[in-house]
Amino acid sequence: APRTPRQQAPDAAVGGPVPIVRPRRLRTTGAMRSLVREHTLRPADLVLPMFVREGITEDQPISSMPGVLQHTEDSLVRAATEATERGVGGLMLFGVPKYKDAVGSGATDPDGVLNRALARLSRELGDATVIMADLCLDEFTDHGHCGVLDAEGRVDNDATLGRYREMALAQAEAGAHLLGPSGMMDGQIAAIREALDAAGHLDVGLYAYTAKYASAFFGPFRDAVGSSLSGDRRTYQQDPANGREALRELELDVAEGADLVMVKPGLPYLDVLAEVAAASPVPVGAYQVSGEYAMVEAAAANGWIDRDKVILESLLAFRRAGATTVLTYWASEVAGWYRDGLPAHLREFL
Ligand code: PBG
C-alpha cells in the first residue's frame, strides 16, 4: 500500500522556532488515527425506540420525523426482527392507543396496544434482544400528562405511583425485560420495584429515565404518539437551567433500585451525561430525542449537512461523554451499516 509522503525537514528559510511537541503526528494516517481512537460504536450499544399504534391497518409516517413510523403490530414485528438481526442492543416500545381517558386505562389493560405488542414481540423474539417498554401514562391520558390529575388539575404524584405499579405488572407479565419509567414522579423507582418483586418479577429490570428535562426537543414525539398536551411538564420534569439536581435524581434512583439510568435529551445535555456517567455505579444511557432527530433530517434534506457522518459523529459523542447505551431512532439503520461493513465515506467511524 502506498505511504503518505512525510513532511519535509523544516525549511530554514521560513525561520523562527519550530514545535518540538507535535500532536498532529498521531493524526497523520488513517491507520495511526485508528490506533489511538478511544471510543467506538457497536450495534449493541444502540437501542431503537419504536411506536405501535392501535386501530390502523397500515403503518403511518410521522410528518415531523421523516423515516420513523407508527407501526401496526405486524409491521412492528417485521421491523423489530430486522433490527434484532442487525444486532441492535434493544428495543424501546411506545404505544399509541385509539382511546384515551383521564387515568390512561389502556396502559394497564393486558389487551391494550402496548401490552399486546410486548407480548407479541416476546413470543416472536424471545431473548434474542432486550425488549423494553416506556412506563408512563402520557400516551394513554386524554390530557397528555405523565400522571393522573388531582381535583385542581395538578399531576398527583402519589396517586400516579399506584398507576405505575399496575402498569409495571402488565408490562412484566407481557414479557418486557426492562421497564423504562419516564414520568419523573418522586419515588417511582421504589414503587415499581416493590410491585414487581411482590409479584415475583425479580428479573425484570428498571431502565430509569433519571435526569429528564422539561424540553422543547420532545416536540415531534407529540406527533408520534398523537398527544396534545395542555400546559407543560415543568412541575415534574427538570429545569433545563439546572445540572445539580441530575445528581440528586441519580442518587435516589440508584438507592431505589434502578438497574440502568438515562439522561434525556441527548446532545444539548452532554454535560449532564458526563457528570452522571462519572458518578453512576450502574450503566448510563442517553436518549437522542425526536427533536434532535428531526433537526438532522431537516438539515440533511436541504443538503446542508452530511447526514450519515453527522449521525455517527453524534452517536460517538454520547459514547465519549460516558454513555454505555444510546437510544436513537437511527439505531436499526446504523446497525445495518456496521453489519454490512461501513461504506468508504464512514470508515473513520470503525
Ligand atoms: C414520556 C416520554 C417522552 C419521550 C420519551 N418518553 C415525552 C415526554 O416526556 O414529553 C420523548 C422522546 C422523544 O422526544 O424522542 N412517555
Boltz pocket constraint, residues with backbone or C-beta under 6 A from the ligand:
constraints:
  - pocket:
      binder: B
      contacts: [[A, 134], [A, 136], [A, 137], [A, 138], [A, 139], [A, 182], [A, 183], [A, 217], [A, 218], [A, 219], [A, 220], [A, 221], [A, 233], [A, 288], [A, 289], [A, 290], [A, 291]]
      max_distance: 6.0
